[in-house]
Amino acid sequence: MSVSASPASPLGDRLSENGFECFKTLPATNDAHGGVIVELKEAMDSEVFATMLRSSLLQWKQQGKDGVWIKLPIDLVNLVETAVKEGFWYHHAEPSYLMLVYWIPKTGCTIPPNASHCVGVGAVVLNDKKEMLVVQEKRGGFHGIGVWKIPTGVVDAGEEIFEAAIREVKEETGIDTEFVEVLAFRHTHNSFFGKSDLSFVCMMRPLSFDIKKQELEIEAAQWMPFEDFVLQPFNEMHEPFKYMIELCLAKVEKVYNGFSPRPISSYFVEELNYLYLNSHDLDKSSKLALGHQ
C-alpha cells in the first residue's frame, strides 16, 4: 500500500514491512524543514500510544522524514515516559504543555535548540531637574545592601523592548514614561538555568512625577539628584554601572545617540515589528545622500 506524504497519514492507515502489519499511526502534519509535528489533544492509554508511536516512526522513516515533534498538553503527562523510552527527549516546557523531539536519520541532528536567552531591560529616567528615578529592591541580589538602582525587569513573550521598559517603570514606581532610545546592551552567560542574558539599557522621558512604588518588590523609590546617584560607592566598583553613568552624561550633553525603534514589515513575519537603529545619524546620512543627487 502506498503512503501519502502531506499531511502525514491520519489514524487508520496501516503499513507493512517484511510481512508484518503495523497498527494505527498518530495524526501529524509536515513542518517546513522535512519533519513532522504531532499535537495530541485527546486522552490516550500509554500502551496504545506506544504501539501507534512505533508504527508512526516506521512510516516517517519510510517517508524520509527528519525531526519529529510531539506536543503533549499537561493532562497527557502519562505519555511522557512512553515517548522517552522510544528515544524521544525533552526540548522545552511551558505551563500548559511539554515538547518532545526525536531525530530519525543517522546523520547529525539539526533540530534547533530550546530558546537560549532571557531578555531584560533597565530604564534610565531623568527629569528636567537632572534627577534620576531610582529604586531599592525588596528581593534579589540588590536587597539589603542600600544601593539605589534604575528600574529593571524581564521582557515578556511577544513584548517589544520599548514596551517592556515603559511597563517596568510603571509597575515599580507608578511613573508614566515615553521611550526615547536604547543606550546600550549587555550580553552575559550562565545566568538563570544556565541560559544567556541580553540586557538593554533604555533612555526614558518622564510623563508624570508622583511616585507610587510597588509594594511587592520595591522597598523604596525616589527622584535622586543625578550627582548623588553617581557618587554611590557601588557604582565605582562595578563597571556596568560606571558605563551607564558615562552614557547618561553623554546623553545629557547631547553628544551620544542611541538606538530607537523603527516599525518595519517583513515577508516572513505577519505582524509589524521593530528595527532598533541610530535614527539621528541615519536620517542625517540620508539627507546628505539626497543632497548629492
Secondary structure, 3 states (H helix, E strand, C coil): CCCCCCCCCCCCCCCEECCEECCCCCCCEECCCCCEEEECCCCCCHHHHHHHHHHHHHHHHHCCCCEEEEEEEHHHHHHHHHHHHCCCEEEEEECCEEEEEEECCCCCCCCCCCCCEEEEEEEEEECCCCEEEEEEECCCCCCCCCCCECCEEECCCCCCHHHHHHHHHHHHHCCCEEEEEEEEEEEECCCHHHCEEEEEEEEEEECCCCCCCCCCCEEEEEEEEHHHHHCCHHHHHCHHHHHHHHHHHHHHCCCCCCEEEEEECCCCCCCCEEEEECHHHHHHHHHHHHHCC
